[in-house]
Each structure stands twice: as C-alpha cells, then as structure tokens.
C-alpha cells in the first residue's frame, strides 16, 4: 500500500468520523424533546435488568475467585 492510498483511507476515515459526530450532535438536540421516553427506556434497560445482572455478577465472582485460588495455590499462598 503506497502513501497516496494510506492518505486517501485516512481522509475518508476522518470524513466518516466527522459525519458520525454531526449525526450524534443532531440526535442529542432531538433527544431533549423526548427526554420522557429516554427515562422510560433507561428504566426498562437499567432498573428492570437488575436481577439478571446480579446473577451474572455472582457467577463472574465465583469464576474469578476460583481463578485467584488456583493462582495462589500454585505459589502456596491459599491462606
């Protein structure tokens, strides 16, 4: 890949990023008028999923505890 192709890809990527940022800022402007819907969806996504998140955290903690125990056991530092 030569320098002109790299420069072309970089400029195209920066253009895509600028378009992305512009779309995001326009979406934030519209979001203010629909903030009630945002809070409703935030509650449905966040608060209503507390049970499954807690269950996943318990299993993740158990797996991490087992991994740490194995590492400590390797060096004889279980206690």
PDB file of N, CA, C and O in Angstrom:
ATOM      1  N   UNK A   1       0.857  -1.162   0.000  1.00  0.00           N
ATOM      2  CA  UNK A   1       0.000   0.000   0.000  1.00  0.00           C
ATOM      3  C   UNK A   1       0.910   1.235   0.000  1.00  0.00           C
ATOM      4  O   UNK A   1       1.793   1.364   0.849  1.00  0.00           O
ATOM      5  N   UNK A   2       0.693   2.110  -0.930  1.00  0.00           N
ATOM      6  CA  UNK A   2       1.562   3.281  -1.019  1.00  0.00           C
ATOM      7  C   UNK A   2       0.995   4.454  -0.216  1.00  0.00           C
ATOM      8  O   UNK A   2      -0.087   4.360   0.364  1.00  0.00           O
ATOM      9  N   UNK A   3       1.734   5.540  -0.194  1.00  0.00           N
ATOM     10  CA  UNK A   3       1.386   6.689   0.637  1.00  0.00           C
ATOM     11  C   UNK A   3       0.074   7.342   0.218  1.00  0.00           C
ATOM     12  O   UNK A   3      -0.697   7.777   1.073  1.00  0.00           O
ATOM     13  N   UNK A   4      -0.190   7.416  -1.081  1.00  0.00           N
ATOM     14  CA  UNK A   4      -1.436   8.057  -1.530  1.00  0.00           C
ATOM     15  C   UNK A   4      -2.656   7.246  -1.099  1.00  0.00           C
ATOM     16  O   UNK A   4      -3.689   7.818  -0.751  1.00  0.00           O
ATOM     17  N   UNK A   5      -2.545   5.931  -1.118  1.00  0.00           N
ATOM     18  CA  UNK A   5      -3.671   5.106  -0.662  1.00  0.00           C
ATOM     19  C   UNK A   5      -3.880   5.245   0.835  1.00  0.00           C
ATOM     20  O   UNK A   5      -5.017   5.307   1.303  1.00  0.00           O
ATOM     21  N   UNK A   6      -2.778   5.295   1.596  1.00  0.00           N
ATOM     22  CA  UNK A   6      -2.906   5.483   3.042  1.00  0.00           C
ATOM     23  C   UNK A   6      -3.532   6.825   3.363  1.00  0.00           C
ATOM     24  O   UNK A   6      -4.403   6.916   4.229  1.00  0.00           O
ATOM     25  N   UNK A   7      -3.093   7.876   2.668  1.00  0.00           N
ATOM     26  CA  UNK A   7      -3.651   9.208   2.900  1.00  0.00           C
ATOM     27  C   UNK A   7      -5.119   9.253   2.524  1.00  0.00           C
ATOM     28  O   UNK A   7      -5.920   9.879   3.217  1.00  0.00           O
ATOM     29  N   UNK A   8      -5.480   8.592   1.426  1.00  0.00           N
ATOM     30  CA  UNK A   8      -6.877   8.551   0.995  1.00  0.00           C
ATOM     31  C   UNK A   8      -7.745   7.837   2.035  1.00  0.00           C
ATOM     32  O   UNK A   8      -8.838   8.301   2.358  1.00  0.00           O
ATOM     33  N   UNK A   9      -7.259   6.718   2.552  1.00  0.00           N
ATOM     34  CA  UNK A   9      -8.022   5.990   3.576  1.00  0.00           C
ATOM     35  C   UNK A   9      -8.157   6.813   4.852  1.00  0.00           C
ATOM     36  O   UNK A   9      -9.208   6.797   5.494  1.00  0.00           O
ATOM     37  N   UNK A  10      -7.091   7.536   5.226  1.00  0.00           N
ATOM     38  CA  UNK A  10      -7.135   8.362   6.427  1.00  0.00           C
ATOM     39  C   UNK A  10      -8.153   9.489   6.271  1.00  0.00           C
ATOM     40  O   UNK A  10      -8.953   9.737   7.173  1.00  0.00           O
ATOM     41  N   UNK A  11      -8.121  10.170   5.125  1.00  0.00           N
ATOM     42  CA  UNK A  11      -9.050  11.278   4.893  1.00  0.00           C
ATOM     43  C   UNK A  11     -10.483  10.764   4.850  1.00  0.00           C
ATOM     44  O   UNK A  11     -11.382  11.402   5.397  1.00  0.00           O
ATOM     45  N   UNK A  12     -10.711   9.625   4.211  1.00  0.00           N
ATOM     46  CA  UNK A  12     -12.053   9.040   4.172  1.00  0.00           C
ATOM     47  C   UNK A  12     -12.523   8.657   5.569  1.00  0.00           C
ATOM     48  O   UNK A  12     -13.682   8.879   5.920  1.00  0.00           O
ATOM     49  N   UNK A  13     -11.633   8.086   6.362  1.00  0.00           N
ATOM     50  CA  UNK A  13     -11.989   7.721   7.733  1.00  0.00           C
ATOM     51  C   UNK A  13     -12.304   8.936   8.582  1.00  0.00           C
ATOM     52  O   UNK A  13     -13.245   8.911   9.375  1.00  0.00           O
ATOM     53  N   UNK A  14     -11.529  10.002   8.426  1.00  0.00           N
ATOM     54  CA  UNK A  14     -11.805  11.231   9.178  1.00  0.00           C
ATOM     55  C   UNK A  14     -13.133  11.849   8.745  1.00  0.00           C
ATOM     56  O   UNK A  14     -13.872  12.386   9.570  1.00  0.00           O
ATOM     57  N   UNK A  15     -13.433  11.770   7.445  1.00  0.00           N
ATOM     58  CA  UNK A  15     -14.722  12.268   6.963  1.00  0.00           C
ATOM     59  C   UNK A  15     -15.872  11.482   7.556  1.00  0.00           C
ATOM     60  O   UNK A  15     -16.879  12.064   7.959  1.00  0.00           O
ATOM     61  N   UNK A  16     -15.735  10.164   7.614  1.00  0.00           N
ATOM     62  CA  UNK A  16     -16.775   9.336   8.236  1.00  0.00           C
ATOM     63  C   UNK A  16     -16.940   9.686   9.707  1.00  0.00           C
ATOM     64  O   UNK A  16     -18.059   9.707  10.220  1.00  0.00           O
ATOM     65  N   UNK A  17     -15.835   9.961  10.388  1.00  0.00           N
ATOM     66  CA  UNK A  17     -15.914  10.316  11.801  1.00  0.00           C
ATOM     67  C   UNK A  17     -16.614  11.655  11.990  1.00  0.00           C
ATOM     68  O   UNK A  17     -17.415  11.810  12.912  1.00  0.00           O
ATOM     69  N   UNK A  18     -16.321  12.622  11.126  1.00  0.00           N
ATOM     70  CA  UNK A  18     -16.973  13.929  11.227  1.00  0.00           C
ATOM     71  C   UNK A  18     -18.475  13.791  10.993  1.00  0.00           C
ATOM     72  O   UNK A  18     -19.268  14.428  11.685  1.00  0.00           O
ATOM     73  N   UNK A  19     -18.870  12.972  10.033  1.00  0.00           N
ATOM     74  CA  UNK A  19     -20.291  12.736   9.786  1.00  0.00           C
ATOM     75  C   UNK A  19     -20.931  12.072  11.004  1.00  0.00           C
ATOM     76  O   UNK A  19     -22.042  12.430  11.394  1.00  0.00           O
ATOM     77  N   UNK A  20     -20.234  11.109  11.603  1.00  0.00           N
ATOM     78  CA  UNK A  20     -20.740  10.434  12.800  1.00  0.00           C
ATOM     79  C   UNK A  20     -20.953  11.425  13.947  1.00  0.00           C
ATOM     80  O   UNK A  20     -21.989  11.395  14.612  1.00  0.00           O
ATOM     81  N   UNK A  21     -19.971  12.302  14.179  1.00  0.00           N
ATOM     82  CA  UNK A  21     -20.093  13.286  15.260  1.00  0.00           C
ATOM     83  C   UNK A  21     -21.249  14.241  14.980  1.00  0.00           C
ATOM     84  O   UNK A  21     -22.000  14.588  15.892  1.00  0.00           O
ATOM     85  N   UNK A  22     -21.395  14.667  13.733  1.00  0.00           N
ATOM     86  CA  UNK A  22     -22.509  15.550  13.377  1.00  0.00           C
ATOM     87  C   UNK A  22     -23.854  14.886  13.611  1.00  0.00           C
ATOM     88  O   UNK A  22     -24.760  15.505  14.168  1.00  0.00           O
ATOM     89  N   UNK A  23     -23.996  13.639  13.195  1.00  0.00           N
ATOM     90  CA  UNK A  23     -25.246  12.907  13.429  1.00  0.00           C
ATOM     91  C   UNK A  23     -25.528  12.747  14.915  1.00  0.00           C
ATOM     92  O   UNK A  23     -26.675  12.850  15.349  1.00  0.00           O
ATOM     93  N   UNK A  24     -24.480  12.496  15.693  1.00  0.00           N
ATOM     94  CA  UNK A  24     -24.645  12.339  17.140  1.00  0.00           C
ATOM     95  C   UNK A  24     -25.114  13.639  17.781  1.00  0.00           C
ATOM     96  O   UNK A  24     -26.014  13.625  18.622  1.00  0.00           O
ATOM     97  N   UNK A  25     -24.522  14.746  17.398  1.00  0.00           N
ATOM     98  CA  UNK A  25     -24.933  16.037  17.963  1.00  0.00           C
ATOM     99  C   UNK A  25     -26.362  16.400  17.568  1.00  0.00           C
ATOM    100  O   UNK A  25     -27.106  16.952  18.378  1.00  0.00           O
ATOM    101  N   UNK A  26     -26.748  16.095  16.339  1.00  0.00           N
ATOM    102  CA  UNK A  26     -28.139  16.337  15.940  1.00  0.00           C
ATOM    103  C   UNK A  26     -29.095  15.465  16.742  1.00  0.00           C
ATOM    104  O   UNK A  26     -30.183  15.910  17.107  1.00  0.00           O
ATOM    105  N   UNK A  27     -28.696  14.225  17.018  1.00  0.00           N
ATOM    106  CA  UNK A  27     -29.543  13.321  17.800  1.00  0.00           C
ATOM    107  C   UNK A  27     -29.691  13.837  19.231  1.00  0.00           C
ATOM    108  O   UNK A  27     -30.773  13.740  19.810  1.00  0.00           O
ATOM    109  N   UNK A  28     -28.620  14.384  19.811  1.00  0.00           N
ATOM    110  CA  UNK A  28     -28.715  14.941  21.158  1.00  0.00           C
ATOM    111  C   UNK A  28     -29.667  16.123  21.202  1.00  0.00           C
ATOM    112  O   UNK A  28     -30.376  16.308  22.191  1.00  0.00           O
ATOM    113  N   UNK A  29     -29.695  16.924  20.149  1.00  0.00           N
ATOM    114  CA  UNK A  29     -30.605  18.062  20.125  1.00  0.00           C
ATOM    115  C   UNK A  29     -32.051  17.581  20.117  1.00  0.00           C
ATOM    116  O   UNK A  29     -32.898  18.152  20.804  1.00  0.00           O
ATOM    117  N   UNK A  30     -32.337  16.538  19.348  1.00  0.00           N
ATOM    118  CA  UNK A  30     -33.703  15.990  19.315  1.00  0.00           C
ATOM    119  C   UNK A  30     -34.048  15.255  20.601  1.00  0.00           C
ATOM    120  O   UNK A  30     -35.215  15.169  20.982  1.00  0.00           O
ATOM    121  N   UNK A  31     -33.034  14.729  21.264  1.00  0.00           N
ATOM    122  CA  UNK A  31     -33.258  13.939  22.469  1.00  0.00           C
ATOM    123  C   UNK A  31     -33.879  14.768  23.585  1.00  0.00           C
ATOM    124  O   UNK A  31     -34.654  14.241  24.383  1.00  0.00           O
ATOM    125  N   UNK A  32     -33.556  16.042  23.655  1.00  0.00           N
ATOM    126  CA  UNK A  32     -34.078  16.901  24.721  1.00  0.00           C
ATOM    127  C   UNK A  32     -35.600  16.955  24.683  1.00  0.00           C
ATOM    128  O   UNK A  32     -36.246  17.040  25.727  1.00  0.00           O
ATOM    129  N   UNK A  33     -36.169  16.906  23.497  1.00  0.00           N
ATOM    130  CA  UNK A  33     -37.622  16.982  23.377  1.00  0.00           C
ATOM    131  C   UNK A  33     -38.291  15.640  23.671  1.00  0.00           C
ATOM    132  O   UNK A  33     -39.508  15.583  23.847  1.00  0.00           O
ATOM    133  N   UNK A  34     -37.516  14.572  23.725  1.00  0.00           N
ATOM    134  CA  UNK A  34     -38.068  13.251  24.007  1.00  0.00           C
ATOM    135  C   UNK A  34     -37.462  12.674  25.285  1.00  0.00           C
ATOM    136  O   UNK A  34     -37.271  11.462  25.384  1.00  0.00           O
ATOM    137  N   UNK A  35     -37.159  13.527  26.261  1.00  0.00           N
ATOM    138  CA  UNK A  35     -36.472  13.053  27.465  1.00  0.00           C
ATOM    139  C   UNK A  35     -37.333  12.122  28.302  1.00  0.00           C
ATOM    140  O   UNK A  35     -36.796  11.274  29.015  1.00  0.00           O
ATOM    141  N   UNK A  36     -38.638  12.252  28.236  1.00  0.00           N
ATOM    142  CA  UNK A  36     -39.504  11.325  28.951  1.00  0.00           C
ATOM    143  C   UNK A  36     -39.347   9.904  28.440  1.00  0.00           C
ATOM    144  O   UNK A  36     -39.309   8.951  29.218  1.00  0.00           O
ATOM    145  N   UNK A  37     -39.256   9.775  27.130  1.00  0.00           N
ATOM    146  CA  UNK A  37     -39.040   8.465  26.525  1.00  0.00           C
ATOM    147  C   UNK A  37     -37.669   7.918  26.906  1.00  0.00           C
ATOM    148  O   UNK A  37     -37.512   6.716  27.123  1.00  0.00           O
ATOM    149  N   UNK A  38     -36.681   8.804  26.987  1.00  0.00           N
ATOM    150  CA  UNK A  38     -35.338   8.381  27.390  1.00  0.00           C
ATOM    151  C   UNK A  38     -35.354   7.801  28.798  1.00  0.00           C
ATOM    152  O   UNK A  38     -34.754   6.754  29.045  1.00  0.00           O
ATOM    153  N   UNK A  39     -36.036   8.474  29.724  1.00  0.00           N
ATOM    154  CA  UNK A  39     -36.110   7.972  31.100  1.00  0.00           C
ATOM    155  C   UNK A  39     -36.854   6.643  31.170  1.00  0.00           C
ATOM    156  O   UNK A  39     -36.475   5.754  31.932  1.00  0.00           O
ATOM    157  N   UNK A  40     -37.908   6.510  30.378  1.00  0.00           N
ATOM    158  CA  UNK A  40     -38.665   5.255  30.368  1.00  0.00           C
ATOM    159  C   UNK A  40     -37.803   4.097  29.865  1.00  0.00           C
ATOM    160  O   UNK A  40     -37.802   3.014  30.450  1.00  0.00           O
ATOM    161  N   UNK A  41     -37.085   4.333  28.796  1.00  0.00           N
ATOM    162  CA  UNK A  41     -36.220   3.277  28.257  1.00  0.00           C
ATOM    163  C   UNK A  41     -35.031   3.018  29.176  1.00  0.00           C
ATOM    164  O   UNK A  41     -34.596   1.875  29.321  1.00  0.00           O
ATOM    165  N   UNK A  42     -34.504   4.074  29.797  1.00  0.00           N
ATOM    166  CA  UNK A  42     -33.410   3.890  30.755  1.00  0.00           C
ATOM    167  C   UNK A  42     -33.825   3.022  31.918  1.00  0.00           C
ATOM    168  O   UNK A  42     -33.053   2.182  32.380  1.00  0.00           O
ATOM    169  N   UNK A  43     -35.051   3.221  32.399  1.00  0.00           N
ATOM    170  CA  UNK A  43     -35.544   2.388  33.489  1.00  0.00           C
ATOM    171  C   UNK A  43     -35.723   0.949  33.037  1.00  0.00           C
ATOM    172  O   UNK A  43     -35.362   0.020  33.760  1.00  0.00           O
ATOM    173  N   UNK A  44     -36.277   0.758  31.846  1.00  0.00           N
ATOM    174  CA  UNK A  44     -36.502  -0.599  31.348  1.00  0.00           C
ATOM    175  C   UNK A  44     -35.185  -1.325  31.139  1.00  0.00           C
ATOM    176  O   UNK A  44     -35.084  -2.520  31.417  1.00  0.00           O
ATOM    177  N   UNK A  45     -34.187  -0.622  30.657  1.00  0.00           N
ATOM    178  CA  UNK A  45     -32.896  -1.257  30.396  1.00  0.00           C
ATOM    179  C   UNK A  45     -32.109  -1.435  31.683  1.00  0.00           C
ATOM    180  O   UNK A  45     -31.511  -2.490  31.897  1.00  0.00           O
ATOM    181  N   UNK A  46     -32.096  -0.427  32.541  1.00  0.00           N
ATOM    182  CA  UNK A  46     -31.242  -0.457  33.724  1.00  0.00           C
ATOM    183  C   UNK A  46     -31.871  -1.112  34.936  1.00  0.00           C
ATOM    184  O   UNK A  46     -31.405  -2.153  35.400  1.00  0.00           O
ATOM    185  N   UNK A  47     -32.925  -0.506  35.448  1.00  0.00           N
ATOM    186  CA  UNK A  47     -33.512  -0.955  36.713  1.00  0.00           C
ATOM    187  C   UNK A  47     -34.177  -2.313  36.561  1.00  0.00           C
ATOM    188  O   UNK A  47     -34.076  -3.154  37.454  1.00  0.00           O
ATOM    189  N   UNK A  48     -34.846  -2.533  35.459  1.00  0.00           N
ATOM    190  CA  UNK A  48     -35.577  -3.789  35.281  1.00  0.00           C
ATOM    191  C   UNK A  48     -34.660  -4.982  35.027  1.00  0.00           C
ATOM    192  O   UNK A  48     -35.108  -6.125  35.119  1.00  0.00           O
ATOM    193  N   UNK A  49     -33.400  -4.744  34.712  1.00  0.00           N
ATOM    194  CA  UNK A  49     -32.489  -5.854  34.454  1.00  0.00           C
ATOM    195  C   UNK A  49     -31.566  -6.130  35.637  1.00  0.00           C
ATOM    196  O   UNK A  49     -30.552  -6.810  35.480  1.00  0.00           O
ATOM    197  N   UNK A  50     -31.896  -5.620  36.801  1.00  0.00           N
ATOM    198  CA  UNK A  50     -31.049  -5.803  37.974  1.00  0.00           C
ATOM    199  C   UNK A  50     -30.896  -7.278  38.338  1.00  0.00           C
ATOM    200  O   UNK A  50     -29.815  -7.695  38.753  1.00  0.00           O
ATOM    201  N   UNK A  51     -31.940  -8.063  38.194  1.00  0.00           N
ATOM    202  CA  UNK A  51     -31.879  -9.485  38.556  1.00  0.00           C
ATOM    203  C   UNK A  51     -30.874 -10.255  37.724  1.00  0.00           C
ATOM    204  O   UNK A  51     -30.045 -10.981  38.271  1.00  0.00           O
ATOM    205  N   UNK A  52     -30.935 -10.108  36.418  1.00  0.00           N
ATOM    206  CA  UNK A  52     -30.026 -10.868  35.562  1.00  0.00           C
ATOM    207  C   UNK A  52     -28.595 -10.361  35.713  1.00  0.00           C
ATOM    208  O   UNK A  52     -27.648 -11.140  35.614  1.00  0.00           O
ATOM    209  N   UNK A  53     -28.433  -9.067  35.952  1.00  0.00           N
ATOM    210  CA  UNK A  53     -27.097  -8.522  36.174  1.00  0.00           C
ATOM    211  C   UNK A  53     -26.513  -9.075  37.468  1.00  0.00           C
ATOM    212  O   UNK A  53     -25.331  -9.414  37.524  1.00  0.00           O
ATOM    213  N   UNK A  54     -27.340  -9.167  38.509  1.00  0.00           N
ATOM    214  CA  UNK A  54     -26.868  -9.722  39.781  1.00  0.00           C
ATOM    215  C   UNK A  54     -26.480 -11.190  39.635  1.00  0.00           C
ATOM    216  O   UNK A  54     -25.460 -11.623  40.171  1.00  0.00           O
ATOM    217  N   UNK A  55     -27.280 -11.939  38.921  1.00  0.00           N
ATOM    218  CA  UNK A  55     -26.969 -13.344  38.701  1.00  0.00           C
ATOM    219  C   UNK A  55     -25.658 -13.505  37.927  1.00  0.00           C
ATOM    220  O   UNK A  55     -24.834 -14.355  38.266  1.00  0.00           O
ATOM    221  N   UNK A  56     -25.469 -12.697  36.900  1.00  0.00           N
ATOM    222  CA  UNK A  56     -24.223 -12.766  36.131  1.00  0.00           C
ATOM    223  C   UNK A  56     -23.037 -12.361  36.998  1.00  0.00           C
ATOM    224  O   UNK A  56     -21.958 -12.939  36.875  1.00  0.00           O
ATOM    225  N   UNK A  57     -23.223 -11.375  37.873  1.00  0.00           N
ATOM    226  CA  UNK A  57     -22.140 -10.943  38.752  1.00  0.00           C
ATOM    227  C   UNK A  57     -21.756 -12.036  39.745  1.00  0.00           C
ATOM    228  O   UNK A  57     -20.578 -12.191  40.070  1.00  0.00           O
ATOM    229  N   UNK A  58     -22.728 -12.787  40.225  1.00  0.00           N
ATOM    230  CA  UNK A  58     -22.441 -13.883  41.157  1.00  0.00           C
ATOM    231  C   UNK A  58     -21.592 -14.941  40.463  1.00  0.00           C
ATOM    232  O   UNK A  58     -20.588 -15.388  41.018  1.00  0.00           O
ATOM    233  N   UNK A  59     -21.981 -15.344  39.261  1.00  0.00           N
ATOM    234  CA  UNK A  59     -21.207 -16.350  38.538  1.00  0.00           C
ATOM    235  C   UNK A  59     -19.829 -15.828  38.148  1.00  0.00           C
ATOM    236  O   UNK A  59     -18.848 -16.570  38.205  1.00  0.00           O
ATOM    237  N   UNK A  60     -19.747 -14.567  37.756  1.00  0.00           N
ATOM    238  CA  UNK A  60     -18.460 -13.983  37.413  1.00  0.00           C
ATOM    239  C   UNK A  60     -17.555 -13.931  38.636  1.00  0.00           C
ATOM    240  O   UNK A  60     -16.363 -14.225  38.537  1.00  0.00           O
ATOM    241  N   UNK A  61     -18.105 -13.563  39.779  1.00  0.00           N
ATOM    242  CA  UNK A  61     -17.326 -13.530  41.011  1.00  0.00           C
ATOM    243  C   UNK A  61     -16.846 -14.913  41.417  1.00  0.00           C
ATOM    244  O   UNK A  61     -15.721 -15.067  41.892  1.00  0.00           O
ATOM    245  N   UNK A  62     -17.694 -15.924  41.231  1.00  0.00           N
ATOM    246  CA  UNK A  62     -17.287 -17.292  41.558  1.00  0.00           C
ATOM    247  C   UNK A  62     -16.157 -17.753  40.640  1.00  0.00           C
ATOM    248  O   UNK A  62     -15.199 -18.376  41.096  1.00  0.00           O
ATOM    249  N   UNK A  63     -16.268 -17.451  39.367  1.00  0.00           N
ATOM    250  CA  UNK A  63     -15.211 -17.839  38.427  1.00  0.00           C
ATOM    251  C   UNK A  63     -13.909 -17.108  38.741  1.00  0.00           C
ATOM    252  O   UNK A  63     -12.840 -17.717  38.695  1.00  0.00           O
ATOM    253  N   UNK A  64     -13.977 -15.824  39.058  1.00  0.00           N
ATOM    254  CA  UNK A  64     -12.769 -15.072  39.399  1.00  0.00           C
ATOM    255  C   UNK A  64     -12.156 -15.583  40.699  1.00  0.00           C
ATOM    256  O   UNK A  64     -10.934 -15.679  40.816  1.00  0.00           O
ATOM    257  N   UNK A  65     -13.004 -15.913  41.679  1.00  0.00           N
ATOM    258  CA  UNK A  65     -12.499 -16.475  42.921  1.00  0.00           C
ATOM    259  C   UNK A  65     -11.767 -17.778  42.704  1.00  0.00           C
ATOM    260  O   UNK A  65     -10.713 -18.014  43.295  1.00  0.00           O
ATOM    261  N   UNK A  66     -12.326 -18.627  41.854  1.00  0.00           N
ATOM    262  CA  UNK A  66     -11.671 -19.897  41.541  1.00  0.00           C
ATOM    263  C   UNK A  66     -10.344 -19.664  40.834  1.00  0.00           C
ATOM    264  O   UNK A  66      -9.360 -20.337  41.138  1.00  0.00           O
ATOM    265  N   UNK A  67     -10.300 -18.727  39.900  1.00  0.00           N
ATOM    266  CA  UNK A  67      -9.057 -18.425  39.186  1.00  0.00           C
ATOM    267  C   UNK A  67      -7.998 -17.875  40.144  1.00  0.00           C
ATOM    268  O   UNK A  67      -6.830 -18.256  40.063  1.00  0.00           O
ATOM    269  N   UNK A  68      -8.402 -16.981  41.050  1.00  0.00           N
ATOM    270  CA  UNK A  68      -7.442 -16.454  42.022  1.00  0.00           C
ATOM    271  C   UNK A  68      -6.949 -17.556  42.953  1.00  0.00           C
ATOM    272  O   UNK A  68      -5.766 -17.606  43.291  1.00  0.00           O
ATOM    273  N   UNK A  69      -7.865 -18.444  43.369  1.00  0.00           N
ATOM    274  CA  UNK A  69      -7.456 -19.543  44.236  1.00  0.00           C
ATOM    275  C   UNK A  69      -6.423 -20.417  43.534  1.00  0.00           C
ATOM    276  O   UNK A  69      -5.441 -20.833  44.149  1.00  0.00           O
ATOM    277  N   UNK A  70      -6.639 -20.698  42.241  1.00  0.00           N
ATOM    278  CA  UNK A  70      -5.671 -21.510  41.503  1.00  0.00           C
ATOM    279  C   UNK A  70      -4.305 -20.826  41.448  1.00  0.00           C
ATOM    280  O   UNK A  70      -3.270 -21.467  41.628  1.00  0.00           O
ATOM    281  N   UNK A  71      -4.318 -19.535  41.200  1.00  0.00           N
ATOM    282  CA  UNK A  71      -3.055 -18.798  41.150  1.00  0.00           C
ATOM    283  C   UNK A  71      -2.350 -18.784  42.494  1.00  0.00           C
ATOM    284  O   UNK A  71      -1.133 -18.958  42.556  1.00  0.00           O
ATOM    285  N   UNK A  72      -3.093 -18.581  43.563  1.00  0.00           N
ATOM    286  CA  UNK A  72      -2.494 -18.584  44.896  1.00  0.00           C
ATOM    287  C   UNK A  72      -2.024 -19.990  45.277  1.00  0.00           C
ATOM    288  O   UNK A  72      -0.988 -20.151  45.921  1.00  0.00           O
ATOM    289  N   UNK A  73      -2.788 -20.997  44.878  1.00  0.00           N
ATOM    290  CA  UNK A  73      -2.416 -22.386  45.186  1.00  0.00           C
ATOM    291  C   UNK A  73      -1.110 -22.750  44.497  1.00  0.00           C
ATOM    292  O   UNK A  73      -0.303 -23.493  45.056  1.00  0.00           O
ATOM    293  N   UNK A  74      -0.895 -22.246  43.314  1.00  0.00           N
ATOM    294  CA  UNK A  74       0.330 -22.509  42.563  1.00  0.00           C
ATOM    295  C   UNK A  74       1.557 -22.074  43.348  1.00  0.00           C
ATOM    296  O   UNK A  74       2.600 -22.726  43.294  1.00  0.00           O
ATOM    297  N   UNK A  75       1.429 -20.960  44.084  1.00  0.00           N
ATOM    298  CA  UNK A  75       2.549 -20.438  44.860  1.00  0.00           C
ATOM    299  C   UNK A  75       2.451 -20.791  46.338  1.00  0.00           C
ATOM    300  O   UNK A  75       3.286 -20.345  47.124  1.00  0.00           O
ATOM    301  N   UNK A  76       1.461 -21.575  46.737  1.00  0.00           N
ATOM    302  CA  UNK A  76       1.297 -21.981  48.117  1.00  0.00           C
ATOM    303  C   UNK A  76       0.827 -20.864  49.029  1.00  0.00           C
ATOM    304  O   UNK A  76       1.231 -20.800  50.190  1.00  0.00           O
ATOM    305  N   UNK A  77      -0.026 -19.979  48.517  1.00  0.00           N
ATOM    306  CA  UNK A  77      -0.493 -18.838  49.313  1.00  0.00           C
ATOM    307  C   UNK A  77      -2.005 -18.855  49.473  1.00  0.00           C
ATOM    308  O   UNK A  77      -2.639 -17.803  49.385  1.00  0.00           O
ATOM    309  N   UNK A  78      -2.596 -20.010  49.704  1.00  0.00           N
ATOM    310  CA  UNK A  78      -4.046 -20.080  49.806  1.00  0.00           C
ATOM    311  C   UNK A  78      -4.593 -19.280  50.986  1.00  0.00           C
ATOM    312  O   UNK A  78      -5.707 -18.759  50.923  1.00  0.00           O
ATOM    313  N   UNK A  79      -3.827 -19.184  52.035  1.00  0.00           N
ATOM    314  CA  UNK A  79      -4.334 -18.526  53.237  1.00  0.00           C
ATOM    315  C   UNK A  79      -4.007 -17.068  53.169  1.00  0.00           C
ATOM    316  O   UNK A  79      -4.344 -16.317  54.084  1.00  0.00           O
TER     317      UNK A  79
END
